[in-house]
């Protein structure tokens, strides 16, 4: 039996969720709390398997509470259930420790499936949320393989060039000769597959090697 805690301040929503969960064959709503503060005070007495957590709670937000819940009950699986579908809240909730993110318009049957998925090790998300997560990963893609082979000195030189230094000032900053700096620069060009200093800096910025 999957034991579920509901952390939701709207009583009608909370009662509806409890009714849905208790009608299933393998899930039971064993806890319900109107705020994150109430949940933190009571949930550790008999820890449920899954917590359905709203974000827009009075007092402490659901996102802030996720980390507190995981500290208190590391084995607890936290599944967000909210109306918010913006990138910032999705990102913050997942970073805080949520194992999934559902919108409140999720069909009842699907919601029950998600509780089972969580217990099977899954990370259920509403389709709209999953699409946004994919977009976030695309934005934070790792640098190309060639960029990963830069030596510490080459990285230092690239950062100096990105900060506006020329060969001579970069050489002075690194306590190297201009000839050695040019040698490192040729290696950087080869590894990044570029032909000029400006191309190297642009690619390093684009691939988040330097900021």
Secondary structure, DSSP 8 states (H G I E B T S, - for coil): -EEEEEE-S-HHHHHHHHHHHHHSSSEEEEEEESSHHHHHHHTTTS--SEEEE-SS-SSS-HHHHHHHHHHH-TT-EEEEEES---HHHHHHHHHHT-SEEEETTS-HHHHHHHHHHHHTT---B-HHHHHHHHHHHHHT----GGGGG--HHHHHHHHHHHTT--HHHHHHHHT--HHHHHHHHHHHHHHHT-SSHHHHHHHHHHTTS--
